[in-house]
Every structure is written in structure tokens, then in C-alpha cells.
Amino acid sequence: MVTTESSLAKNPLLEGMRLEKRASPFAMVILGAHGDLTKRKLIPALYALYLEDLLPKDFAILGSSRTKMTDDEFRGVMKDSVQKFASDLNFQEDSWGEFAKSLHYLAADVMKPEGFTMLSDRLQELKQEHSTQGNHIFYLSTAPSLYTPIVKGLASSGLATKAKPNQVPWPRIIVEKPFGHDLQSAIALDEEIHDVFSEHQVYRIDHYLGKETVQNIMVLRFANGIFEPLWNQKHVDHVQITNAETLGVEGRGSYYEEAGNLRDMVQNHLLQLVSLVGMEPPISLDPEATRDEKAKVLKCLRPIDPSEVDQYAVRGQYGAGHILGQTVPGYREEEGVSDQSNVETFTALKLYIDNWRWAGVPFYIRSGKRLAKSITEIAIHFKSAPHRLFSDSLDSVLDSRPEPNVLVIQVQPEEGISLKFATKQPGQTNQLRHLNMDFKYGTAFGVRSATAYERLIHDCLMGDPSLFSRTDQVEVCWKFIRPVLDAWSDKSRKTNFPNYAAGSWGPLASDDLIASTGHKWRRL
Ligand SMILES: NC(=O)c1ccc[n+]([C@@H]2O[C@H](COP(=O)([O-])OP(=O)(O)OC[C@H]3O[C@@H](n4cnc5c(N)ncnc54)[C@H](OP(=O)(O)O)[C@@H]3O)[C@@H](O)[C@H]2O)c1
């Protein structure tokens, strides 16, 4: 029988706010539970939620993959993983022992129908054993090629059913990235999913959106009076978004050969950051209100004409070089990578948001592996002061020229915000210095920040999809990058790969891309 949850008060002021922090009883099935993501992120996140008392009393976690293991063996592997990958958690034998009572394992192959029959039977047993009330979350943590067989298997075994909002018991599905390989496959996957789940049951995970600073972009913009009046083409000169990693492909060469940097980072994470920086204020904190605004701004991205791809996009691939004093091999020497590979490990894009707020303001994005430093940040470069009052009274020291203000939102490794501004250096002259006003999450609050997976899994348990990508956002992002993907997969177009050394800041063409509109990448 279908009943409805009434977890939100009817007070309209509270609409969209989570009043309950603890989720209803549930069973979460992790498909691909023998994999890297489960060990590194998912089980540590669930254990952290347990320690924070954010899980209900009654819950079950059922890991499943083909490897044969008993429940106890699975618990042992997960315990080792939590100790290895979540050293910041207050691991204790007692709390782990209690948590692990809810951990179970089922060896099953998602390519075989009997796998889903076993899954359905096991979930019935767990419903009795842990009083899960039949609420199910299916976490797709397998290779993306298995998403469609899994959705079909869940449907044919009756585990996936379309539900009304607020219906209980609820089935939900979390889909890991990448969501599709291109526009066509993303639409096809969506159709498969929508055959058996309604959109409100689908949680497409983009772990960038679970990061504390990323969520803080909305608070910074819309809870402070001073930024929003400046947040437009009248005052912002340009925006730079950088995602730089010193790491290479780390044993995931064969995955990367299929994906490449544009699909792996830009289509999802970085365009989501663009939408958060560029969106209009939502009318409320209701999840759909926020997602509407994000989708709206993404729809304003100026399409790249296929004949002009080179004016808007630069690709690169690293050769051998030095990172932090170590010699590292080039991409083509990595395991699982072809020695003729033309897959990009670096992307730089110039894009424009054609709307009232952002007309004419370039947004520059760069993302790459094996760069000089690991850092992800968003830098809002404001226009210079209209009149250079101080320039005449200065000797011609380069550093003394007034520089534009820059507001930097640092996403990783350290989460924080800083504002660069000019100040007078003490002394008899009007010598200017440019200083940063810094806010760091770690030191300001002195508490451990929840990981992105903790936040996102908890949101899914609470039925809050605000931080998950909606189908129209995913589609519009694929549509936007399609001309670049098409051009870069055209074998008749020559590459000069490798075109940057590991440990550098990417190919020179990326500097030219941004210089062509009068700008320079930040030195980080
Ligand atoms: N790892 C990360 O940090 C990360 C980050 C972001 C996104 N993701 C995404 O998350 C997903 C999982 O990544 P991962 O790194 O955990 O992958 P993975 O290490 O390859 O794990 C996937 C697991 O799926 C299981 N599997 C394979 N075929 C199966 C089948 N026919 N039936 C049932 N289980 C099967 C395998 O275990 P058995 O051999 O035992 O079956 C394997 O261990 C991917 O889509 C990835 O793109 C991963």
C-alpha cells in the first residue's frame, strides 16, 4: 500500500529546509562492491554517517559483485579499507563492530537474470532482519557499460518501480559518473532509467557538488549583500576555473583511453561549477528551484561552431617530466595506454554565457593531469578601478601598479575563500601592495568537513536531490561539448602529442587561447 511521508512542516518558510537529519530505515545495495570506489569512498562515508548518528537505527548495506565472499569476509575487507582510506575518522572497534552488523554481501553477476532474483530474495530477508521497511537505494558503482543491464535487471525482478514523490516504501537509484559517453548515449541511458524510475528517484552523482566550498558558493553569493551587486558583466572582467592534478592516470589508463579529460572532468564537474557561479538566485531552497536556475544558465552557454573549435578549445597530452622532484613517464608510457594515443589529458576552454548578466564576460576553464600543482579553484577577476589615481606617484616598480581585485574560491586541496585587494605599504610613499584576505574552512571552524560522498549519500537518504545533476543539465552539458568532442575524435586532425611536459602548466596553446582575449592564466 502506498502512503505518504510528512517529514516537512507546512510552514512555507521552512519549505526546502531539511528538518530531519536522520533518514528513514533503508537498505542500500552497492553494485560493484568489490571495486575501488566502494573501498575508498562509499563505505568510509557510510561509517562516518553512522559515527555522526546520521543513519537510522534500522538499516542494511548489501554489497554485491561477482567475487565470492561471505558477509564476514566482506566486513573484513571494508574494515581494512576504512582504516586505510579514512584515517581522519575516529575509528573504534566497538563502533565498527556495531556498524558492521548491518554490512552484508551477495556474490552475483549483474549480467545474469538469476543475480537479480538472488538480490530480490536477499533484500526480503534483510527487510525482516533489519526492519528496513522496504526502502531501497541501488548504488551503481560498476563500469558504466553495466548500467543498462543493471537497470533492466532491477526492472525485471520488480525491484525498480516508478514511485510518486513522497511515496513509501521508496526505491531510489544513484548513478556514478560518467553518465553516458556522449549526448546520444546519455539520452539512451536516461530513457532506459526513465522506463522504470521517475526522475525524482534518480540521483546522478557529481561528487564535486558535495564539497563544502562548492555548496558555499551559493551561500557566499546569496546570503551576503556585498557580492551579488558586483556579480555581473558590469564589474566582472573574466572568470578562471582551474582543476589541476599532479597525478597521472594511476593505473586507470584503459578507462582514461575511453574517457579523456573533456569527458572525465569538464562535461560534468567543471560545467557544474560554471553553473553555480553563473546562475541567478533561485526563488527558494527547494531542490527543483536551484536545479532550474542551474539548468537555465547552462542553456545560455554560447554554442561552439564546429568550424571554430580551435578558437575556443585547446587539448594537450603530457609527456615525461618531473613532478615534485620525481621523474614520471609520459601518458603514452602508462599502463593500458596506446603508444600512439591521441587522448587528451589536458583541456582549456573559453566559453561565454549569453545572457543579461554575463554578456561578453569570458569564462576560462582548464583541467589537466600531471600539472605542476594539485589545485582546484574558481577565480572571479573584477574590473580594474576606473581611474589610476596612484600610478603617477609611484616609481615604475611593476608590483606597484594597481591590480584588479580577484575573489578566489578554493575547492581543493584546502577549502577556502580569499580576496585580493590593494593596500598602502607602510612608509612615506604611496607604494601599493596586493594582499589576500583569507578564509580557510579548516582553521575557521576547527572541525572535520564531511566528505562529498558523506553529504551526497545522506542527501539521497533524505530524498534531497538538490546537489545531484538533473537530466536536462546533463543533456545540455553534453550538447555544449559535442562540437569539441567531434573535432577531437576526427582522426584526420593532427595532434602534436605529447605537447606538454609533466610538471608544467599544460601546452603553450592554452596560454595563447586566453591571451587572444587579453588575459593570462593565474600563476598558482
Ligand atoms: N574509483 C573512484 O575514485 C571513482 C571516482 C569517481 C567515479 N567513479 C566511478 O564509479 C564506478 C566504479 O568505479 P571503481 O573505480 O570502483 O571501479 P572498479 O574498481 O572497476 O570496480 C567495479 C567492480 O564491479 C564489479 N563487477 C564487474 N563486472 C561485474 C558483473 N558482471 N556483475 C557484478 N559486478 C561486477 C567488479 O567486481 P567483481 O570482479 O568482484 O565482479 C569490480 O570490482 C565507475 O563508473 C567509475 O567511473 C569512480
The ligand as an SDF file (V2000), in Angstrom:
LIG
                    3D

 48 52  0  0  0  0  0  0  0  0999 V2000
   37.3010    4.9850   -8.0870 N   0  0  0  0  0  0  0  0  0  0  0  0
   36.9990    6.2590   -7.9770 C   0  0  0  0  0  0  0  0  0  0  0  0
   37.6210    7.0190   -7.2250 O   0  0  0  0  0  0  0  0  0  0  0  0
   35.8400    6.8250   -8.7770 C   0  0  0  0  0  0  0  0  0  0  0  0
   35.6150    8.2010   -8.7210 C   0  0  0  0  0  0  0  0  0  0  0  0
   34.5250    8.7210   -9.3950 C   0  0  0  0  0  0  0  0  0  0  0  0
   33.6970    7.8910  -10.1100 C   0  0  0  0  0  0  0  0  0  0  0  0
   33.9340    6.5600  -10.1790 N   0  0  0  0  0  0  0  0  0  0  0  0
   33.0070    5.7160  -10.9440 C   0  0  0  0  0  0  0  0  0  0  0  0
   32.4730    4.7150  -10.0820 O   0  0  0  0  0  0  0  0  0  0  0  0
   32.2820    3.4870  -10.7870 C   0  0  0  0  0  0  0  0  0  0  0  0
   33.0360    2.3930  -10.0840 C   0  0  0  0  0  0  0  0  0  0  0  0
   34.4020    2.7150  -10.0820 O   0  0  0  0  0  0  0  0  0  0  0  0
   35.5000    1.7750   -9.4190 P   0  0  0  0  0  0  0  0  0  0  0  0
   36.7670    2.5250   -9.5040 O   0  0  0  0  0  0  0  0  0  0  0  0
   35.0560    1.2810   -8.1010 O   0  0  0  0  0  0  0  0  0  0  0  0
   35.5230    0.5720  -10.4610 O   0  0  0  0  0  0  0  0  0  0  0  0
   36.1750   -0.8690  -10.2280 P   0  0  0  0  0  0  0  0  0  0  0  0
   37.2840   -0.7760   -9.2310 O   0  0  0  0  0  0  0  0  0  0  0  0
   36.4600   -1.4050  -11.5780 O   0  0  0  0  0  0  0  0  0  0  0  0
   35.0070   -1.7030   -9.5400 O   0  0  0  0  0  0  0  0  0  0  0  0
   33.8630   -2.1620  -10.2020 C   0  0  0  0  0  0  0  0  0  0  0  0
   33.5000   -3.5150   -9.6340 C   0  0  0  0  0  0  0  0  0  0  0  0
   32.3920   -4.0150  -10.3850 O   0  0  0  0  0  0  0  0  0  0  0  0
   32.3990   -5.4350  -10.2480 C   0  0  0  0  0  0  0  0  0  0  0  0
   31.8510   -6.0600  -11.4580 N   0  0  0  0  0  0  0  0  0  0  0  0
   32.4030   -6.1020  -12.6890 C   0  0  0  0  0  0  0  0  0  0  0  0
   31.6160   -6.8160  -13.5270 N   0  0  0  0  0  0  0  0  0  0  0  0
   30.5530   -7.2280  -12.7950 C   0  0  0  0  0  0  0  0  0  0  0  0
   29.3970   -8.0050  -13.0950 C   0  0  0  0  0  0  0  0  0  0  0  0
   29.1920   -8.5070  -14.3130 N   0  0  0  0  0  0  0  0  0  0  0  0
   28.5000   -8.2200  -12.1100 N   0  0  0  0  0  0  0  0  0  0  0  0
   28.6920   -7.7120  -10.8700 C   0  0  0  0  0  0  0  0  0  0  0  0
   29.7690   -6.9650  -10.5350 N   0  0  0  0  0  0  0  0  0  0  0  0
   30.6820   -6.7300  -11.4820 C   0  0  0  0  0  0  0  0  0  0  0  0
   33.8660   -5.8330  -10.0930 C   0  0  0  0  0  0  0  0  0  0  0  0
   33.9900   -6.7450   -9.0140 O   0  0  0  0  0  0  0  0  0  0  0  0
   33.9960   -8.3230   -9.3070 P   0  0  0  0  0  0  0  0  0  0  0  0
   35.1590   -8.5730  -10.1870 O   0  0  0  0  0  0  0  0  0  0  0  0
   34.0720   -8.9370   -7.9760 O   0  0  0  0  0  0  0  0  0  0  0  0
   32.6920   -8.6040  -10.0010 O   0  0  0  0  0  0  0  0  0  0  0  0
   34.5990   -4.5310   -9.7780 C   0  0  0  0  0  0  0  0  0  0  0  0
   35.3930   -4.6150   -8.6470 O   0  0  0  0  0  0  0  0  0  0  0  0
   32.7440    3.7530  -12.2130 C   0  0  0  0  0  0  0  0  0  0  0  0
   31.6490    4.0830  -13.0040 O   0  0  0  0  0  0  0  0  0  0  0  0
   33.6650    4.9550  -12.0750 C   0  0  0  0  0  0  0  0  0  0  0  0
   33.6970    5.7300  -13.2580 O   0  0  0  0  0  0  0  0  0  0  0  0
   34.9810    6.0100   -9.5230 C   0  0  0  0  0  0  0  0  0  0  0  0
  1  2  1  0
  2  3  2  0
  2  4  1  0
  4  5  1  0
  4 48  2  0
  5  6  2  0
  6  7  1  0
  7  8  2  0
  8  9  1  0
  8 48  1  0
  9 10  1  0
  9 46  1  0
 10 11  1  0
 11 12  1  0
 11 44  1  0
 12 13  1  0
 13 14  1  0
 14 15  2  0
 14 16  1  0
 14 17  1  0
 17 18  1  0
 18 19  2  0
 18 20  1  0
 18 21  1  0
 21 22  1  0
 22 23  1  0
 23 24  1  0
 23 42  1  0
 24 25  1  0
 25 26  1  0
 25 36  1  0
 26 27  1  0
 26 35  1  0
 27 28  2  0
 28 29  1  0
 29 30  1  0
 29 35  2  0
 30 31  1  0
 30 32  2  0
 32 33  1  0
 33 34  2  0
 34 35  1  0
 36 37  1  0
 36 42  1  0
 37 38  1  0
 38 39  2  0
 38 40  1  0
 38 41  1  0
 42 43  1  0
 44 45  1  0
 44 46  1  0
 46 47  1  0
M  CHG  2   8   1  16  -1
M  END
$$$$
